[in-house]
C-alpha cells in the first residue's frame, strides 16, 4: 500500500493512554507473536471472522465478533492475495483433501450489498484453488437462479438438497460445506448430522451462541494478554453485565436490567476517574444473540430503561428474522474517536484462519461517537493497512499507520482467540 493512502487519525491529542497502549504492543511485539502462536496450537482459530473495534483514544476494544462475516466486498482489492493464501491455510487445516466447496449463504437474496460480498467470497475460494457452488436454503429458490450484480459479476444460486447424510446441488456433491449463514433463524434440519465437514459448525450459529459467553471468554483472554504486555486489561476490553430473561413488551425482567445498568455505569465511571477521562459513561443494551445492529439501545442513565416508549420497546423486542429478543447483554459503550470525512467511524477487521486479511471503516454521517454505527445510513471505507497490520515499524511514532493498524490487528486477534475458546467449549 502506498504512502498516499489516507489513514484517518484521532481528533484528540496524539498523547496519553492510547499511545501508551501502542508503545506497549510495539515493545512486546516478539513476545506477542510468540504468545499467539502458542495459543493457536492449543486452540485452533475459527475458519473466518470479523471484529468490530472501537478506538476511544484512551482504549481500544472489540465490541462485536461475527463468525459468519459478510462485507468481503468492502475490503481493499490490494489484499485479495492475502485472503487467498489464508483460505488455503484454513482449508488445509479443516479438510486437507477437500477440492469441492459448497457455500451456503444467507437467504436474503434482495440485499445487494450481501450478494456482492458473497460473490467476492466465491472468487477468493476459487482463486485459492477450489471448485465452488452456492447452495441456498431459501425456500423461494426452487431452481437454478442467476443474479446479475451492479459490479458486473453474477451469482448462480441453486437449491440445496439432501441424499442420506450428504448435501448437494444438482450434479455436484461437495467435500466440504462452508457456512456464510449465521443461523439466526435456527439450525436447518437439512444440515444436521452430515458426513461432510460443515465449517463453521452449526453449534456456533446465533441459534446457540450468546454474546455474553463470547465476552466472558474475551475477558479471560484480555486478562492473560494484559499480564504479558503489562497493561490494565480494561484498556483492551469492554466491561459488561447480563441478566436473565427480559420481555420489553410486558416489562418483565426490566428491574434486573435497571439494577445491572446502574452497576455497570458506576464501574465505568470509576475507571474514567482513575484515568482522568472527563466524559459521562454510556452503555449499550444489546440482544444477546444476533447481528446486523438490530436490538441495540444506547443508555446514559439507568432510569432510561424504565421509561421506554412503545416504539422503543417494540424495537428492542425483535431481532433479525423477526425473532423475539429474550436475553440482553449490557455492554460498556466505548466511544469512537476515529473520523472519516469528519464523520464518526469504527474499524472492522477481517480474519481468515489466524491471519488478519484486511478491514474497513464503518462510517455514519448521522451518528455520534457514542452511538451504534451499524445502522441504516452507514457506509464503508477500506482501511489503509499500510504495509499490512502485521508489520509495525517500532522506529516510527506509535500512531503511525503501520503501528496503529498493528494495534487493531492485535486486539482483533484477541477476539478471534476468545471465539476459538468459545467454539472449543461447545465441543
Number of C-alpha atoms within 10 A of each C-alpha: 12 9 10 8 12 13 19 16 16 16 11 12 8 13 12 12 15 21 18 15 22 23 19 16 24 21 13 15 19 10 14 17 13 11 13 17 13 11 15 14 9 11 16 21 25 26 24 23 24 26 27 22 26 28 21 22 21 22 22 25 25 25 19 17 23 22 22 23 21 24 20 24 19 21 25 18 14 12 16 18 14 18 27 21 17 23 24 20 18 21 21 12 13 18 14 11 11 16 14 19 22 26 23 24 24 20 14 11 16 9 10 14 16 19 24 24 18 24 19 21 21 21 16 22 21 16 17 18 14 19 15 18 23 23 23 24 20 17 9 10 16 13 12 14 12 11 14 14 14 11 9 7 11 14 17 13 24 22 20 22 15 13 9 8 12 19 22 20 20 13 5 13 17 21 20 22 26 21 22 19 22 24 22 20 15 14 16 10 7 15 21 12 12 15 13 16 17 19 20 21 17 20 14 21 23 23 16 14 21 19 22 21 15 21 27 16 20 24 22 13 19 26 16 12 20 16 11 14 18 12 17 14 19 17 18 24 26 22 20 24 18 19 19 12 15 19 16 22 15 9 13 13 16 18 14 14 24 17 14 19 31 15 15 21 24 13 15 21 18 14 14 16 11 9 12 9 13 9 9 11 23 23 28 23 24 23 26 22 23 25 19 12 17 19 24 24 18 18 21 17 15 19 13 13 23 13 10 15 11 11 9 16 18 13 16 24 21 17 20 16 12 10 13 14 22 18 19 25 26 26 24 23 26 27 24 25 21 24 19 20 9 12 16 24 30 26 24 25 27 27 26 24 23 21 21 26 25 28 30 24 26 23 25 25 15 13 17 15 20 21 22 19 22 19 17 10 11 16 16 20 16 17 24 26 27 23 16 21 24 21 14 22 15 16 9 11 14 25 19 17 24 24 28 22 27 27 24 26 25 19 22 26 24 23 31 31 24 25 26 21 22 22 20 14 9 11 8
